[in-house]
Amino acid sequence: MNSEEWVKYLAEIADDKKAQDLVILKMQGISIMADYFIICHGDSDKQVQAISMALRKAALENGITVHRMEGYDQARWVLIDLGDVIAHVFHRDERDYYQLEKLWGDAPLYTLEKKPL
């Protein structure tokens, strides 16, 4: 899978776990950290953890290295570094506070309905 196919697949995984307000930021040419960011949130600690664990499991099942996963135990902002894709899974309150979409406002923003990347 190339990075575009991979990010779409991961977005579907998060959506299956009822991730809220899921967006994809295309970071190519904007940041050297990753090609794409996935940003979403859950309404409870358990939902944040379920989304995060599903993304991690999908990566491992597809032979993708999980470089780092931080914040899982606190379930307020879980960052999952999957190489070309970095997933940010927030608790609703933290997402409103950090507003990553605004911080990376230069990046093209996509939802699952808005295609293509």
C-alpha positions as CSV (number, residue, x, y, z in Angstrom):
1,M,0.0,0.0,0.0
2,N,1.2,3.5,-0.7
3,S,0.8,6.2,1.9
4,E,-2.4,7.5,0.3
5,E,-4.0,4.1,0.4
6,W,-2.7,3.5,3.9
7,V,-4.1,6.7,5.3
8,K,-7.5,5.9,3.8
9,Y,-7.5,2.4,5.2
10,L,-6.6,3.7,8.7
11,A,-9.3,6.4,8.5
12,E,-11.8,3.6,7.8
13,I,-10.5,1.7,10.8
14,A,-11.0,4.7,13.1
15,D,-14.4,5.3,11.6
16,D,-15.4,1.7,12.3
17,K,-14.7,2.5,16.0
18,K,-17.0,5.5,15.8
19,A,-14.2,8.2,15.8
20,Q,-15.8,11.6,15.7
21,D,-15.0,14.5,13.3
22,L,-12.3,12.5,11.5
23,V,-10.1,14.5,9.2
24,I,-7.0,13.8,7.2
25,L,-4.3,16.5,6.7
26,K,-2.1,16.0,3.7
27,M,1.3,17.1,5.1
28,Q,3.5,16.4,2.0
29,G,5.5,19.6,1.4
30,I,4.4,21.1,4.7
31,S,6.1,18.9,7.3
32,I,8.9,16.4,7.1
33,M,7.3,14.4,10.0
34,A,4.8,12.4,7.9
35,D,2.9,12.5,4.6
36,Y,-0.5,12.5,6.4
37,F,-2.0,13.2,9.8
38,I,-5.2,11.6,10.9
39,I,-7.1,13.7,13.5
40,C,-10.1,12.4,15.3
41,H,-11.6,12.2,18.8
42,G,-13.6,10.0,21.0
43,D,-16.2,11.0,23.6
44,S,-14.8,8.8,26.4
45,D,-11.4,7.5,27.6
46,K,-12.5,4.0,26.6
47,Q,-13.4,5.1,23.1
48,V,-10.1,6.9,22.6
49,Q,-8.3,3.8,23.7
50,A,-10.4,1.6,21.4
51,I,-9.7,3.8,18.4
52,S,-6.0,3.9,19.2
53,M,-5.7,0.2,19.7
54,A,-7.6,-0.6,16.5
55,L,-5.1,1.6,14.5
56,R,-2.1,0.0,16.2
57,K,-3.5,-3.5,15.5
58,A,-4.2,-2.6,11.9
59,A,-0.6,-1.5,11.5
60,L,0.9,-4.6,13.0
61,E,-1.4,-6.9,11.0
62,N,-0.2,-5.1,7.8
63,G,3.5,-5.4,8.7
64,I,3.8,-1.6,9.4
65,T,6.1,-0.6,12.2
66,V,4.5,1.3,15.1
67,H,7.4,3.7,15.8
68,R,5.8,5.2,18.8
69,M,2.5,5.3,20.7
70,E,2.2,7.9,23.4
71,G,-0.6,8.9,25.7
72,Y,-2.6,5.7,25.6
73,D,-2.9,5.2,29.4
74,Q,-4.2,8.8,30.0
75,A,-6.5,8.6,26.9
76,R,-6.5,12.4,26.5
77,W,-4.3,12.7,23.4
78,V,-2.9,9.5,21.9
79,L,-0.2,10.0,19.2
80,I,0.5,7.0,17.0
81,D,3.6,7.3,14.7
82,L,3.1,4.9,11.8
83,G,5.9,6.4,9.6
84,D,4.2,8.0,6.7
85,V,1.0,8.5,8.8
86,I,0.7,10.0,12.2
87,A,-2.6,9.5,14.0
88,H,-3.8,11.9,16.7
89,V,-6.7,10.5,18.7
90,F,-8.0,13.0,21.1
91,H,-10.5,13.0,23.9
92,R,-13.1,15.6,22.8
93,D,-12.0,18.2,25.4
94,E,-8.4,18.1,24.4
95,R,-9.2,18.3,20.7
96,D,-11.1,21.5,21.3
97,Y,-8.1,22.9,23.3
98,Y,-5.2,22.0,20.9
99,Q,-7.0,22.6,17.6
100,L,-4.4,20.9,15.4
101,E,-6.3,21.6,12.3
102,K,-5.8,25.3,12.9
103,L,-2.1,24.8,13.8
104,W,-1.5,23.0,10.5
105,G,-3.9,25.3,8.6
106,D,-1.8,25.3,5.4
107,A,-2.3,21.6,5.0
108,P,-5.1,20.4,2.7
109,L,-7.9,18.9,4.8
110,Y,-10.0,15.9,3.8
111,T,-12.8,13.9,5.4
112,L,-13.8,10.4,4.5
113,E,-16.5,11.9,2.2
114,K,-14.2,14.4,0.4
115,K,-12.1,12.6,-2.2
116,P,-9.6,12.2,-3.7
117,L,-6.6,12.9,-1.5
